């Protein structure tokens, strides 16, 4: 069905005159009349009859009008979905509690008029990069551990977040009163991170444990963050790692302590990955925001595995 003919029909129905509709659409009255006539031939019905001072809808025209308007709305939605700057920017943040999600939220608060589609894909890094390459994602955040920062042809990557680590303990833990703790001090305390499924994150903590002699236990099912926090709050021996940029809430009665890790501070490196030919203007703005923020926050006292140096 010719959408321009449908658009002309809807304009004539609203204006009640062919000339007024033609003026609104920027065409001649003859062109508007030809469009409607062609639509009538396709449908096999008359849509308008002459009336004093203009035209009015026939019964068939009245029946067709709401469907015509819905066709035009659907066409507009389809156009918006693929037009850079009009469709929502689709970003994968892996988890809505992590630093990348918080930074994306900060960006949105600075530009509240933009359209964002924030997703959390439960796939490995290679699959997420394939989604970016296919155009189903505009960007994703990954550590790129498996490829040491390399990405497939056509994609670009930049390290834009260094998420500094803290240790989270309950009020009865031996470290509960510390204002800071070193990695050497943590070597004598079990770090519990059950159900760590993401291979990039799991690999990072394996590297960290090997480098500093830590005991990081990732075995066992995850019953969710709330269950983990409750276990930590009730334990006199268990601790867990959290990123400085991660967001967790717990009841005041838990009295949990977030303690900075120093000497050195473990840093989880996040890279943003996008398609080199992606022309979405909001993506360009977001990348600029990430780069400027990283220049202001990146420190020289952090530890990262060899593959991230």
GUPA-904046 format. One line per 5 residues: for each residue x, y, z of N, C-alpha, C, CB. Coordinates in steps of 0.1 Angstrom, whole numbers. Glycine has a CB too. Example, Ala and Ser with C-alpha at 12.3 -4.5 7.8 and 13.67 -1.06 7.14 Angstrom:
2
132:-57:78:123:-45:78:132:-33:78:113:-45:90; 128:-22:71:137:-11:71:129:0:79:141:-6:57 $
# end
This chain:
309
8:-12:0:0:0:0:9:12:0:-10:0:12; 6:22:-8:13:34:-10:11:43:3:9:42:-23; 21:45:11:20:52:23:17:67:21:32:51:32; 23:72:10:20:86:6:5:88:3:29:91:-5; -1:79:-4:-15:79:-7:-23:79:6:-19:68:-16 $
-19:70:15:-26:69:28:-24:82:36:-20:57:36; -12:87:36:-10:100:43:-18:111:37:5:104:42; -20:111:24:-28:121:17:-43:120:21:-26:121:2; -48:107:21:-61:104:25:-64:110:39:-64:89:24; -55:107:49:-57:111:62:-57:127:63:-46:106:71 $
-48:133:55:-48:148:55:-61:154:50:-36:153:47; -66:148:39:-79:153:33:-90:151:43:-81:146:20; -90:139:50:-101:136:59:-100:146:71:-99:122:65; -88:150:75:-87:160:86:-91:174:81:-73:160:91; -87:178:69:-89:191:64:-103:193:58:-79:195:54 $
-109:183:52:-122:184:46:-121:190:32:-131:192:54; -109:193:27:-107:199:14:-94:193:8:-107:214:15; -94:191:-5:-82:186:-12:-71:197:-12:-85:181:-26; -75:209:-15:-65:220:-16:-58:222:-3:-72:233:-20; -65:222:9:-59:224:22:-49:213:25:-70:225:33 $
-53:201:22:-45:189:24:-32:190:15:-52:176:22; -34:194:3:-23:195:-6:-13:205:-2:-27:198:-21; -18:217:3:-9:227:9:-1:222:20:-18:240:13; -8:215:29:-1:209:41:10:200:37:-11:202:50; 8:192:27:17:182:22:28:187:13:10:170:16 $
26:199:8:35:205:-1:34:199:-15:49:203:4; 22:196:-20:20:190:-33:9:198:-40:17:175:-33; 6:196:-52:-5:202:-59:-18:195:-56:-2:203:-74; -29:203:-58:-42:196:-56:-44:184:-65:-53:207:-58; -39:186:-78:-40:175:-87:-33:162:-82:-35:179:-101 $
-21:164:-77:-13:153:-72:-20:146:-60:1:158:-67; -26:154:-51:-34:149:-40:-46:141:-45:-38:160:-30; -53:146:-54:-64:139:-60:-60:126:-66:-72:148:-70; -49:126:-74:-44:113:-80:-41:103:-70:-32:116:-89; -34:107:-59:-30:98:-48:-43:91:-42:-22:105:-37 $
-53:99:-39:-65:93:-33:-73:85:-43:-74:105:-28; -73:89:-55:-80:81:-66:-73:67:-67:-80:88:-79; -59:67:-67:-52:54:-68:-55:46:-56:-37:57:-69; -56:52:-44:-59:44:-32:-73:38:-33:-58:53:-19; -82:46:-38:-96:41:-40:-97:29:-49:-105:52:-45 $
-89:30:-60:-88:19:-70:-83:6:-63:-80:22:-82; -72:8:-55:-66:-4:-48:-76:-10:-38:-53:1:-41; -83:-2:-31:-92:-7:-21:-106:-11:-27:-95:4:-11; -109:-6:-39:-122:-10:-45:-134:-3:-39:-123:-25:-45; -132:8:-32:-143:16:-26:-140:31:-28:-144:12:-11 $
-151:38:-27:-150:53:-26:-147:57:-12:-162:60:-32; -138:67:-10:-135:71:3:-141:85:6:-120:72:4; -143:93:-4:-149:107:-2:-161:109:-12:-138:117:-4; -170:117:-8:-180:123:-17:-180:138:-16:-194:117:-13; -184:144:-26:-184:159:-26:-194:164:-16:-188:164:-40 $
-191:175:-10:-200:181:0:-198:196:-2:-197:177:15; -207:204:4:-206:219:3:-193:223:9:-218:225:11; -185:230:0:-172:236:4:-161:226:5:-174:242:17; -163:214:1:-152:204:2:-157:190:0:-145:205:16; -152:180:8:-155:166:7:-158:161:21:-144:158:0 $
-165:150:21:-167:143:34:-165:128:32:-181:146:40; -162:121:43:-159:107:42:-172:99:39:-153:102:55; -170:88:31:-181:79:29:-181:69:41:-179:71:15; -190:60:41:-190:50:52:-177:41:52:-202:41:51; -173:38:39:-160:30:38:-148:39:42:-159:26:23 $
-149:52:39:-138:61:43:-137:62:58:-140:75:37; -149:63:65:-149:63:79:-143:50:85:-163:66:85; -146:39:79:-141:26:84:-126:25:82:-148:14:77; -121:31:71:-107:29:68:-98:39:76:-105:32:53; -104:51:80:-96:61:86:-87:57:98:-105:73:90 $
-93:50:108:-85:46:120:-73:37:116:-93:40:130; -76:28:106:-65:19:102:-55:27:94:-71:8:93; -59:37:86:-49:45:79:-40:52:89:-56:55:70; -46:58:99:-38:65:109:-28:55:117:-47:72:120; -33:43:119:-24:33:126:-12:29:116:-32:21:130 $
-15:28:103:-5:25:94:6:36:94:-11:24:79; 2:49:95:11:60:95:19:60:108:4:73:93; 13:57:119:20:56:132:30:45:131:10:54:143; 26:33:125:36:22:124:48:26:116:29:10:119; 45:33:105:56:37:96:65:47:103:50:44:83 $
60:55:111:68:65:119:77:57:129:59:75:126; 71:47:136:78:39:146:89:32:139:69:30:153; 87:26:127:97:19:119:108:28:115:91:12:107; 105:40:111:115:50:107:124:54:119:109:62:101; 117:56:130:124:60:143:133:49:147:114:64:154 $
129:37:145:137:25:150:151:24:143:130:13:149; 152:30:131:165:28:124:171:41:120:162:20:111; 166:52:125:172:65:122:182:69:133:161:76:119; 195:70:130:204:75:141:200:88:146:218:76:135; 200:89:160:196:101:166:181:101:170:199:113:158 $
173:93:163:159:92:167:156:79:174:150:93:154; 162:68:171:160:56:178:168:57:191:164:44:170; 163:48:201:170:47:213:184:42:212:162:39:223; 194:47:219:207:41:220:207:29:228:218:52:225; 211:17:223:210:5:230:224:1:236:204:-6:221 $
225:0:249:238:-2:256:236:-14:265:242:10:264; 246:-23:264:246:-35:273:256:-32:285:251:-48:266; 251:-33:297:259:-30:309:262:-42:317:252:-19:317; 258:-54:312:261:-67:319:253:-69:332:276:-68:322; 253:-59:341:246:-60:353:242:-45:358:255:-67:364 $
230:-44:362:225:-30:365:231:-25:378:210:-30:366; 239:-33:386:245:-28:398:259:-23:396:245:-39:409; 265:-27:385:280:-24:383:283:-10:379:286:-34:373; 296:-6:379:300:7:376:295:13:363:315:8:377; 295:4:353:291:9:339:277:14:339:293:-2:329 $
268:7:347:254:11:347:252:24:355:245:0:354; 260:26:365:260:39:372:264:50:364:268:38:385; 275:48:356:280:59:348:271:62:337:294:55:342; 264:52:331:254:54:321:243:62:326:249:41:315; 239:59:339:228:67:345:232:82:347:224:60:359 $
245:84:351:250:97:353:250:105:340:264:97:359; 253:98:329:253:105:316:239:109:312:259:95:305; 229:100:315:215:102:312:210:114:320:207:90:315; 214:115:332:209:127:341:215:140:335:213:125:355; 226:140:329:231:152:322:224:155:309:246:150:320 $
218:145:303:211:147:290:198:139:291:220:142:278; 189:144:299:176:136:301:167:135:289:169:142:312; 170:143:279:161:142:267:164:131:257:162:155:260; 176:124:259:179:113:250:171:101:253:194:110:251; 171:92:242:164:79:244:174:68:246:155:76:231 $
173:61:257:182:50:260:175:37:262:190:53:273; 181:26:257:176:13:260:187:5:266:171:5:246; 186:4:280:197:-2:288:194:-17:289:198:4:302; 203:-26:285:200:-40:285:211:-47:293:199:-46:271; 209:-59:298:219:-67:305:219:-81:299:215:-68:321 $
228:-83:289:228:-96:282:236:-106:290:235:-94:268; 230:-117:292:236:-128:300:243:-137:290:226:-136:308; 253:-132:283:261:-139:273:275:-136:275:257:-135:258; 284:-145:269:298:-142:271:303:-131:262:306:-155:267; 315:-127:264:321:-115:257:320:-116:242:335:-112:262 $
324:-128:237:324:-130:223:310:-128:217:329:-144:219; 300:-133:224:286:-132:219:282:-117:219:276:-140:227; 285:-110:230:282:-96:231:288:-88:220:286:-90:245; 301:-91:217:308:-84:206:301:-87:192:323:-87:206; 296:-99:191:289:-103:179:276:-95:177:286:-118:178 $
270:-93:189:257:-84:188:261:-70:184:251:-84:202; 272:-65:189:276:-51:185:279:-51:170:288:-46:193; 287:-61:165:290:-62:151:278:-64:142:299:-74:149; 268:-70:147:255:-72:139:246:-60:139:248:-84:144; 249:-51:148:241:-39:149:229:-40:158:236:-35:136 $
228:-51:166:217:-52:175:220:-45:188:213:-67:178; 232:-42:190:237:-33:202:245:-22:196:245:-42:212; 244:-10:203:253:1:199:266:0:206:246:14:202; 266:-6:218:278:-7:226:277:-17:237:283:7:232; 288:-22:242:288:-31:254:300:-28:262:287:-46:250 $
300:-32:275:311:-30:284:317:-44:287:307:-22:297; 329:-46:285:336:-59:288:351:-56:292:335:-69:276; 357:-66:298:371:-65:302:380:-69:290:374:-73:314; 375:-77:281:383:-82:270:395:-90:274:387:-71:261; 393:-98:285:404:-106:291:408:-116:281:399:-113:304 $
399:-123:274:403:-134:265:411:-130:253:390:-141:260; 409:-117:249:416:-112:237:427:-101:241:406:-107:227; 429:-99:253:439:-89:258:436:-75:251:453:-93:254; 423:-72:251:419:-59:246:417:-58:231:430:-49:249; 419:-69:224:416:-69:209:402:-71:206:425:-79:202 $
397:-65:195:383:-68:191:383:-71:176:374:-55:194; 372:-77:171:371:-81:157:372:-69:148:359:-89:154; 375:-71:135:376:-61:125:362:-54:125:380:-66:112; 363:-41:123:351:-33:123:346:-27:136:340:-41:117; 351:-32:147:348:-27:160:359:-19:166:344:-39:169 $
356:-11:176:365:-3:183:363:-5:198:364:12:179; 374:-4:205:374:-6:220:382:5:227:378:-20:224; 378:9:238:386:18:246:383:15:261:382:33:243; 394:15:269:393:13:283:388:26:289:407:8:289; 377:26:296:371:38:300:367:38:315:358:41:292 $
368:26:322:364:26:336:375:17:343:350:20:338; 380:22:354:388:14:363:380:13:376:402:21:365; 374:2:378:365:1:390:374:-4:402:353:-9:387; 377:5:411:385:1:422:378:-7:432:390:14:429; 385:-17:438:378:-27:447:378:-22:462:385:-40:446 $
367:-27:468:366:-26:482:362:-40:487:355:-16:487; 364:-42:500:360:-55:506:348:-52:515:372:-62:514; 338:-61:514:326:-59:522:325:-70:533:313:-60:513; 324:-66:545:324:-75:557:312:-71:566:337:-75:564; 309:-81:575:299:-79:585:305:-73:598:291:-92:588 $
297:-69:607:302:-62:619:310:-71:628:290:-57:627; 309:-85:627:317:-94:636:330:-99:629:309:-105:640; 332:-94:617:344:-98:609:357:-92:616:343:-95:594; 368:-99:616:380:-93:622:385:-80:616:391:-103:621; 381:-77:603:385:-65:596:375:-54:597:388:-68:582 $
364:-56:605:352:-47:605:356:-33:609:342:-53:614; 366:-32:618:370:-19:623:380:-12:615:375:-20:637; 385:-18:604:396:-12:596:391:-1:587:403:-23:587; 399:10:585:396:20:576:401:17:562:401:34:581; 410:8:561:416:3:548:422:-10:551:426:14:542 $
424:-18:541:430:-31:542:439:-34:530:419:-42:544; 450:-40:533:459:-43:522:456:-57:516:474:-43:526; 461:-60:504:459:-73:499:467:-84:507:464:-74:484; 478:-80:513:485:-90:521:477:-93:534:499:-83:526; 470:-84:539:461:-86:551:449:-95:547:456:-73:557 $
444:-93:535:433:-101:530:437:-116:527:427:-95:517; 450:-119:526:454:-132:523:450:-142:533:469:-133:521; 448:-138:545:444:-147:556:429:-148:558:450:-143:569; 421:-142:549:406:-142:551:400:-147:538:401:-128:554; 390:-157:539:383:-161:527:374:-151:521:375:-174:530 $
375:-150:508:367:-141:500:356:-149:493:375:-132:489; 344:-146:495:333:-155:491:325:-148:479:323:-159:502; 325:-154:468:318:-148:456:311:-160:449:328:-141:446; 301:-165:455:294:-177:450:287:-174:436:284:-183:460; 287:-185:428:279:-184:416:284:-174:405:265:-181:419 $
297:-171:406:303:-161:396:303:-168:383:317:-156:401; 294:-165:374:292:-172:361:300:-165:350:278:-173:358; 301:-152:350:307:-145:338:322:-149:338:306:-130:340; 326:-155:326:340:-160:325:350:-149:326:341:-168:312; 347:-137:321:357:-126:322:359:-123:337:352:-114:314 $
348:-121:344:350:-117:358:356:-129:366:336:-114:364; 352:-141:364:358:-152:371:373:-153:368:351:-165:367; 377:-151:356:391:-151:352:399:-140:359:392:-150:337; 393:-128:360:400:-117:366:403:-121:381:391:-104:366; 393:-127:388:395:-130:402:405:-142:404:382:-133:409 $
405:-150:394:415:-161:394:429:-155:393:413:-171:383; 431:-145:384:443:-138:383:447:-130:395:443:-128:371; 437:-124:402:440:-116:414:444:-126:425:427:-108:418; 437:-137:427:440:-147:437:455:-152:435:430:-158:437; 458:-155:423:471:-161:420:482:-151:423:472:-166:406 $
480:-138:420:490:-128:421:493:-124:436:486:-115:414; 483:-126:445:485:-121:459:482:-132:469:476:-109:461; 480:-144:465:478:-155:474:465:-154:482:489:-155:484; 455:-149:475:441:-148:481:433:-161:479:434:-136:475; 424:-163:488:415:-174:487:401:-168:483:413:-182:500 $
398:-170:470:385:-165:465:377:-177:460:388:-155:453; 366:-179:467:357:-190:465:345:-186:456:352:-196:478; 345:-192:444:333:-189:435:324:-201:433:339:-184:422; 327:-212:441:319:-224:440:306:-222:447:327:-236:446; 296:-229:442:282:-228:449:273:-220:441:284:-223:463 $
260:-223:443:249:-215:436:248:-201:441:236:-222:436; 243:-192:433:240:-179:437:225:-178:439:245:-168:427; 222:-173:451:207:-171:454:204:-156:454:204:-177:468; 212:-148:447:210:-134:446:218:-126:455:195:-131:447; 218:-113:452:226:-104:460:221:-102:474:227:-90:453 $
208:-102:475:202:-100:489:206:-112:498:187:-100:487; 206:-124:493:210:-136:501:225:-135:504:207:-149:494; 233:-131:495:248:-129:498:250:-119:509:255:-125:485; 243:-107:508:245:-97:518:241:-102:532:238:-84:514; 230:-109:532:226:-114:545:236:-124:551:212:-121:543 $
242:-132:543:252:-142:547:264:-135:552:256:-152:536; 269:-124:545:280:-117:549:278:-110:562:284:-107:538; 266:-104:564:263:-97:576:263:-106:588:249:-90:575; 259:-118:586:258:-128:597:271:-136:600:247:-138:595; 281:-134:592:293:-142:593:305:-134:600:298:-146:579 $
312:-142:608:324:-136:614:337:-139:606:325:-141:628; 336:-146:595:348:-150:587:347:-147:572:350:-164:589; 335:-146:567:334:-144:552:334:-129:549:321:-150:547; 340:-126:537:341:-113:531:338:-114:516:354:-105:534; 335:-104:509:333:-104:495:338:-91:489:318:-106:491 $
342:-92:476:347:-80:469:335:-73:463:358:-84:459; 336:-60:463:326:-52:456:334:-41:449:315:-46:465; 329:-36:437:335:-25:430:331:-12:437:332:-25:416; 340:-2:437:337:11:442:325:17:436:349:20:441; 323:14:423:312:20:415:300:11:415:316:22:401 $
300:0:422:288:-9:423:278:-3:433:291:-23:426; 265:-6:431:255:-1:440:247:-12:447:245:8:432; 248:-12:460:241:-22:468:234:-15:480:251:-33:474; 222:-20:483:214:-15:494:212:-27:503:201:-9:489; 212:-24:516:209:-35:526:202:-28:538:222:-42:530 $
195:-36:546:189:-31:559:200:-25:568:181:-42:566; 196:-15:575:205:-8:585:210:-18:595:199:3:591; 202:-28:599:205:-38:609:217:-47:605:193:-46:613; 220:-48:592:231:-56:587:245:-50:592:231:-57:572; 245:-37:592:258:-30:597:270:-34:589:260:-32:612 $
268:-36:576:279:-40:567:289:-28:565:274:-44:553; 302:-32:563:313:-22:562:319:-24:548:323:-24:573; 320:-13:540:327:-13:528:341:-7:531:320:-5:516; 351:-15:529:365:-11:533:374:-10:521:371:-20:543; 380:2:518:389:3:506:401:-7:507:394:17:505 $
404:-12:496:416:-21:495:428:-13:489:413:-34:486; 439:-13:496:451:-5:492:463:-14:491:453:6:502; 473:-7:486:487:-13:486:489:-26:478:491:-15:499; 486:-27:465:478:-18:457:463:-20:457:483:-19:442; 456:-12:450:441:-14:449:438:-22:437:434:0:449 $
432:-34:438:428:-41:426:418:-33:418:421:-55:430; 420:-32:405:411:-25:396:405:-34:385:419:-13:390; 392:-33:384:386:-41:373:385:-32:361:372:-47:377; 391:-36:350:391:-27:338:379:-30:329:404:-29:330; 371:-19:326:360:-20:317:363:-13:304:347:-14:324 $
362:-20:293:363:-13:280:349:-12:274:373:-21:271; 347:-1:267:335:0:259:338:-4:245:329:15:260; 329:-11:239:331:-16:225:320:-12:216:333:-32:225; 323:-6:205:313:-1:195:317:-4:181:310:14:198; 308:-2:172:311:-4:158:317:9:152:298:-7:149 $
328:8:145:335:20:140:326:28:131:347:15:132; 316:22:124:308:30:114:294:34:121:305:21:102; 293:32:134:280:36:140:279:51:141:279:30:154; 269:57:134:268:71:133:258:77:143:264:75:119; 253:69:152:244:75:162:250:86:170:239:63:172 $
244:98:169:250:110:176:251:109:191:242:122:172; 241:102:197:242:100:211:253:91:215:228:94:217; 257:81:207:268:73:210:281:81:210:269:62:199; 283:90:200:294:99:200:295:107:212:294:108:187; 284:112:217:284:120:229:287:112:241:270:127:231 $
282:100:242:285:91:253:300:87:253:276:79:252; 305:84:242:320:80:242:328:92:246:324:76:227; 324:104:242:332:116:247:331:118:262:327:129:240; 319:115:267:317:116:282:326:106:289:302:114:285; 326:93:284:334:83:290:349:86:290:332:70:283 $
354:91:279:368:95:278:372:106:287:371:98:263; 364:116:288:367:128:296:366:124:311:357:139:294; 356:115:314:355:111:328:367:102:332:342:103:330; 372:93:323:383:84:326:396:92:328:384:74:314; 398:102:320:410:110:321:410:117:335:411:121:310 $
398:120:340:397:127:353:398:117:365:385:134:354; 395:104:363:394:95:375:404:84:375:380:89:375; 411:81:363:421:70:363:432:73:372:425:67:349; 436:64:381:447:66:390:459:57:387:443:64:404; 471:60:392:483:52:390:486:42:400:494:61:388 $
477:41:411:480:32:422:472:19:421:477:39:435; 466:16:410:458:4:409:466:-8:404:446:6:401; 461:-20:406:466:-32:401:456:-38:391:470:-43:412; 462:-42:379:454:-50:369:462:-61:365:450:-40:357; 456:-72:360:464:-84:355:472:-80:343:454:-95:351 $
482:-88:340:491:-86:329:484:-83:316:500:-97:327; 473:-90:313:466:-88:301:459:-75:299:455:-99:299; 458:-67:310:451:-54:309:461:-43:310:441:-52:321; 474:-46:310:484:-35:311:489:-30:297:496:-40:319 $
# end
